Amino acid sequence: MHKANVTRGKHNRFHRTGIKTTNGVIWSFLDHGKGRELLHDFSRLNTTLQVKGEMIDGSRTINVVEFQKI
């Protein structure tokens, strides 16, 4: 996970925790449920994770269903 500048949503222009895929695309997490666990636990920074969820409104924001460290 990496810090990323989010271009959409209510947290516009703030740095948030997100995930950067191997092709360089940065995704951010919806701030509730499992996504909240990722956003507020900085011990997971710079780790490799598998994240499952659904994309919100065609943006690069994910409603996280589950995640695990790999």
Secondary structure, DSSP 8 states (H G I E B T S, - for coil): -EEEE--SSTTTTSEEEEEE-TTS-EEEE-SSTHHHHHHH-GGGTT--EEEEEEESTTSSEEEEEEEEE-
